[in-house]
């Protein structure tokens, strides 16, 4: 039975996978707690300390990006599924540069206020997200990988719909040549649709 690492997102916990794990009977699932780890190196070091047998990876949000970084470090990895954090795109189709800048300024105000209310170890993760592009994350990746992109917005994203819809299309454009699925769910997909995501992930990871 293959080891499978399930990596939660920023500010989340291993409990994010409670409904998902029973749906993956062909894998020995390990969902580590990444709380308090605020750099990629610290997170990767923690995963390596688990001493698993060449695990496959499914990660959500920041955990998805971490899974891709693991795959860069471990090209023998059998497969990675990234659930909806793929970095920032190089273009925002349908928006001008001025419009992108305006939306980003508005979002910065929202995120700054959120950071003031977060534990410091959660707020510190923002820099990892802000400073990562699609190309930074994926260029040169040789491990089999599936990028799952949310096709819907969360309630918190709806006021910024023009920006997030353009961001999605830019991400998909930057992922040309990679295996991509537009998933009919929001960023909270693994809690909204665990059965569908488990089936999608298992099919991909069990392919020869």
C-alpha positions in Angstrom: 0.0 0.0 0.0 1.5 3.3 -1.1 2.1 6.1 1.5 0.2 9.3 0.8 0.9 12.7 2.4 -2.1 14.9 2.8 -1.0 18.5 3.3 -3.4 21.1 4.8 -3.5 24.8 3.8 -2.4 27.9 5.7 -4.2 28.4 9.0 -5.9 24.9 8.7 -5.1 21.6 10.4 -4.9 17.9 9.6 -8.6 17.8 10.5 -9.3 19.2 7.0 -8.7 15.6 5.7 -11.0 13.8 8.2 -13.7 13.1 5.6 -11.2 12.5 2.8 -9.0 9.8 4.4 -11.7 7.1 4.5 -12.3 7.7 0.8 -8.7 6.7 -0.1 -8.6 3.0 0.9 -5.7 2.2 -1.5 -3.3 4.4 0.4 -1.7 4.7 3.8 -2.7 8.3 4.5 -0.5 10.5 6.7 -1.8 14.1 7.4 1.0 16.0 9.3 0.4 19.1 11.3 2.3 22.0 9.7 1.1 24.6 12.3 3.9 26.9 13.4 6.2 26.1 10.4 6.7 29.4 8.5 9.2 28.7 5.8 9.3 26.2 2.9 12.5 24.7 4.3 11.0 24.1 7.7 7.9 22.4 6.2 10.0 20.3 3.9 12.3 19.3 6.7 9.3 18.3 8.8 7.9 16.1 6.0 11.3 14.4 5.5 11.5 13.7 9.2 8.4 11.5 8.9 10.6 8.9 7.1 7.8 7.7 4.7 8.4 5.4 1.8 8.4 7.7 -1.2 4.9 9.1 -0.7 2.5 10.5 -3.2 1.2 13.9 -2.3 -2.2 15.7 -2.2 -2.0 19.2 -0.9 -4.6 21.9 -0.5 -3.9 25.6 -1.0 -0.5 26.3 0.6 -0.2 22.5 1.1 -0.6 22.1 -2.6 2.3 24.4 -3.3 4.3 22.6 -0.7 3.6 19.3 -2.4 5.0 20.7 -5.7 8.1 21.9 -3.9 8.5 18.4 -2.4 8.3 17.0 -5.9 11.1 19.3 -7.1 13.3 18.1 -4.2 12.2 14.4 -4.7 12.0 13.7 -8.4 11.3 10.0 -7.6 7.9 11.1 -6.1 5.2 9.0 -7.8 2.7 11.9 -8.2 1.4 15.2 -6.8 -2.1 16.6 -6.8 -2.3 20.3 -6.0 -5.7 21.5 -4.9 -6.0 25.1 -5.8 -2.9 27.0 -5.0 -0.8 27.5 -8.1 0.9 30.8 -7.6 0.2 34.2 -9.1 -0.3 34.4 -12.9 1.8 36.5 -15.3 -1.4 37.9 -16.8 -5.0 38.7 -15.8 -7.0 38.3 -19.0 -9.7 40.9 -19.4 -8.2 43.4 -16.9 -5.9 46.2 -17.6 -2.7 46.7 -15.5 -4.4 49.6 -13.8 -7.4 47.5 -12.9 -5.2 44.7 -11.6 -3.3 47.2 -9.4 -6.5 48.7 -8.1 -7.9 45.3 -7.2 -4.6 44.2 -5.5 -4.6 47.4 -3.5 -8.1 46.7 -2.2 -7.2 43.1 -1.4 -4.0 44.2 0.4 -6.2 46.3 2.8 -8.4 43.3 3.5 -5.4 40.9 4.0 -3.6 43.5 6.2 -6.6 43.7 8.5 -6.9 39.9 8.6 -3.2 39.6 9.4 -3.7 41.9 12.4 -6.2 39.4 13.8 -4.2 36.2 13.1 -1.7 34.4 15.3 1.8 35.5 14.2 2.7 32.1 12.8 -0.3 32.2 10.5 0.3 35.8 9.3 3.9 34.9 8.5 2.7 32.5 5.8 1.3 35.3 3.7 4.8 36.1 2.4 5.1 32.6 1.0 1.8 33.1 -0.9 2.4 36.6 -2.1 5.8 35.9 -3.5 5.1 32.8 -5.5 4.3 32.8 -9.2 2.9 29.9 -11.4 6.2 29.7 -13.2 8.2 29.8 -10.0 6.3 26.9 -8.7 6.0 24.7 -11.8 8.8 25.4 -14.2 11.2 22.4 -14.4 8.9 20.0 -12.5 9.4 16.4 -13.8 7.2 14.5 -11.4 3.7 13.6 -12.6 1.4 16.3 -11.3 -2.2 17.4 -11.5 -3.2 21.0 -11.0 -6.8 21.2 -9.8 -8.2 24.8 -10.3 -11.4 25.9 -8.5 -14.0 27.1 -11.0 -16.2 28.8 -8.4 -15.5 31.6 -5.9 -15.9 31.5 -2.1 -18.3 34.0 -0.5 -15.3 36.0 0.6 -14.0 36.2 -3.0 -17.3 37.3 -4.5 -16.8 41.0 -3.9 -13.6 40.7 -5.9 -15.1 38.5 -8.6 -13.6 40.3 -11.6 -10.1 40.0 -10.2 -10.4 36.3 -9.1 -12.0 35.2 -12.3 -9.2 36.9 -14.3 -6.6 35.4 -12.0 -8.1 31.9 -12.6 -7.8 32.3 -16.4 -4.3 33.7 -16.1 -3.2 30.7 -14.0 -4.7 28.3 -16.5 -2.9 30.1 -19.3 0.4 29.8 -17.4 -0.2 26.1 -16.8 -0.4 25.3 -20.5 1.4 22.0 -21.1 0.6 20.8 -17.6 -2.3 18.5 -16.6 -5.1 20.7 -15.4 -8.6 20.1 -14.2 -11.2 22.9 -13.7 -13.0 21.6 -10.6 -16.6 22.6 -10.1 -16.1 23.9 -6.6 -14.5 26.7 -4.7 -11.2 27.0 -2.9 -12.9 25.1 0.0 -13.2 22.1 -2.3 -11.9 19.3 -0.1 -14.5 20.0 2.5 -17.3 20.7 0.0 -16.7 17.7 -2.4 -14.5 15.1 -0.6 -15.9 12.2 -2.6 -15.4 13.8 -6.0 -11.9 15.0 -5.1 -10.9 11.6 -3.7 -12.1 9.8 -6.8 -10.2 12.3 -9.1 -7.0 12.1 -7.0 -7.1 8.3 -6.7 -7.6 7.8 -10.4 -4.6 10.1 -11.2 -2.3 8.7 -8.6 -3.1 5.0 -9.4 -2.5 5.4 -13.2 0.4 3.5 -14.5 
